[in-house]
Amino acid sequence: MIAEVMRLMASGVEKDQVAVELSRIFYVDIDLLNAVLRAMDKREQVLQGLKRAALEKRKAQEATLPDRKAAAA
């Protein structure tokens, strides 16, 4: 189910229309679908948090870069 939900969303189907699209082809366990969508939301939030942390770390490193160059000279 996860693979099909991901395929639908990647093809532009909005989250609130996933159940409609899936029910056209498959029997859909709505509880399972809701669990999948919640898990995907949590995964996306974690990924966004990791990206933000990496960006902040990179910015902090770049901010100290001139200090490092001056110390090396």
PANU-739663 format. One line per field, with one value per residue (C-alpha): residue number from 1; x, y, z. Coordinates in steps of 0.5 Angstrom, whole numbers, plus 500, padded with zeros to 3 digits. Layout:
BEGIN
num	c(NUM/...);
east	c(X/...);
north	c(Y/...);
up	c(Z/...);
//
This chain:
BEGIN
num	c(1/2/3/4/5/6/7/8/9/10/11/12/13/14/15/16/17/18/19/20/21/22/23/24/25/26/27/28/29/30/31/32/33/34/35/36/37/38/39/40/41/42/43/44/45/46/47/48/49/50/51/52/53/54/55/56/57/58/59/60/61/62/63/64/65/66/67/68/69/70/71/72/73);
east	c(500/506/509/502/501/508/506/500/503/509/504/501/495/493/493/486/484/489/483/479/484/486/479/478/483/483/479/482/483/482/485/491/491/491/496/501/499/501/507/509/508/512/518/517/518/524/527/525/528/535/535/535/540/545/544/545/551/553/552/555/562/562/561/567/571/574/577/580/583/586/589/592/595);
north	c(500/505/504/505/512/514/513/517/523/523/523/529/526/530/527/528/524/518/514/516/514/507/505/505/500/496/494/500/499/506/505/502/508/513/510/510/517/519/515/519/525/524/521/528/532/528/529/537/537/534/538/544/542/540/547/551/547/549/556/556/553/558/563/561/560/567/566/560/563/569/564/560/566);
up	c(500/502/495/491/496/494/487/487/491/486/480/483/487/493/500/501/494/495/498/492/487/491/492/484/484/490/497/502/509/511/518/514/509/515/519/512/511/518/518/511/514/520/516/512/518/520/513/513/520/518/512/517/521/516/513/520/521/514/515/522/519/513/518/522/515/515/522/520/514/518/523/517/514);
//
